[in-house]
Amino acid sequence: MNRRILTNSRIVTIISVVAFCAAVLCICLAPTRKVLAQNQTSTQVYNPYPPGILPSDLNSELLRVEREVDFIEERALARWHALAPPTVTNQPPILQGTGTESVETLGELMNYDKRISPEENQACASCHMPYVAFSGPIPSVNLTMIAYPGTAHFRAGKRSAQRYPYAPFFPVLQYNEVQASFFGGNFWDSRATGYLLRNPDANQAQGPPVDTQEMGNPDIACIAYKLSKAAYRPLFELVWGKDSLNINFPANTATICATPGGAAAFGGSTTPVQLSPADRTKASNVYDHWGQSLDAYEQSVQVSAFSSKFDAFLANKYTMTADEKAGYDLFRGKGNCNSCHLDGRSTAPTPPPPQGTAPNGEDTGAAASTEPLFTCFGSSNLGLPLNPRDAFYYQTKPDPFGFTANPFGFGYRDLGLGTFLRSGVGSWASPNSSWTQFAPKTDGQMQTMTARNVAMAPRQCATTEAPGPYFQKEFFHNGYIKSLKQLVHFYNTRDVFPFQVTSGHCPAGTTEKVDCWPMAEVPNNEDMTVGKLGLSDQEENQIVAFLETLTDGFTRPYDNLDTFTGACMSGGSASTQGNASLIPTPTPLPPCASAVCDVAPVPAPNPIP
């Protein structure tokens, strides 16, 4: 018998065994879960973490977000039911009238559907809620464990939750030979290249449903199976074709798809649902349509809204305050932010020429784009320290399903784009072997995200900055930075206060993130256009004030901004925000694991320590 073909009885037996073992191991953290349709107990808590990594309110906060997701899903279902059916016409066929809204609503329904995950407890939105610009919705997670727990609690990824808005506008990943740089793609490491769908955002949407650390399905066919059972199946078939979900699933599909990916029972197979070749092709097509539908929602005005104060400013419908305008001038000048977070205008000369003049033929800085995206679509290594709070470092033991997320522990180094170009551990396989040669020049590089909505917070919290009331967010790929003030101060002083220490070990008399910056996790390819900008404390604050003008919802309401039901935080200062939760990096720090740093072409010019 093929070992990859799992019988119902075998999976039920395995799940029953791990259910008992995990319940005994970590019953104190186990949330109450419903029983699945197969009458098997839902998955069990995995807790390899030392005290203080998981926040004490994690269970209640996860349940709070689940309730919010359910509430928004009900809104989306009501919008669908109120939608006038489009008329199918034309050649090629077009859904006339409400076709655009139909596919956007389909993507919205998918985004808030918890039933897509094996545990029926995690939607895409569980880690990306609208009131924080579709980024991480739990303040205590943003403060401590960085990455969000997946469907199997408490597996977690290794990076912060990126924001959805404006991600659909990133181009297909490409290497620019003139600039010797990569541009485009989605995810922090650009691994969602869009090479096949020609749409990185749709490609990105195909990642979390089958990521072992996130929604955790063991097979993309599980998505097709669950969509065939969804209440909004008629909408999917309206958009993508009547026969699109007619797939002959085997009898044990529900059991397989209720088991988190990576389970030892699957024997390493990523296609445990046994389909005929024709039905496997159908399931793949459904998964492509899954990604395309989510992209339609993310590109809609509900998500990528262009409705900020800055957009009103460009339309001459808003006058910036003195601090906002000073911050904008610094953003484009002394702060050098506009060299990567492009505002659709030229980088203004410093000092700027007299108003209305253009000496030596220079650009006056007039707006060249009415909807600038505040990104160059590139990647950069900003020299961030390793963050020992990241839960990923501690997942060195098998979970109840026999899955180990990180056998390297603190020997893991996040090389970002460089790892992806090598098709390395923790990333995806590269679809272009000609890119591999550039890995050493891209080690440590992470995507330059749009600065739009970087300051978005729930209405009742009003800000992301202490003393508050504020919503605790995390910034950059490893969540090391906790406020916009810290973010700007890092760009400004990284090379003014450098110390050859790891996080949690700044010398006595210094304050980490204020006058001590620990050494970079990946020292190669560090971006030297930042680090010593010479900004004063007031100028840093003015740049923060400008960043706050990029928050959508000013010219018209931002959808579902009202759905946060959690608590705001207060106290402290923006400069030292999150410092009370710092923990020391283990010493000595293990060297970079061979499986990460000895993959050809190896990091250069120096090995990664």
Disulfide bonds with the S-S distance in Angstrom:
Cys222-Cys257 2.12
Cys461-Cys568 2.30
Cys506-Cys516 1.96
Cys592-Cys597 1.89
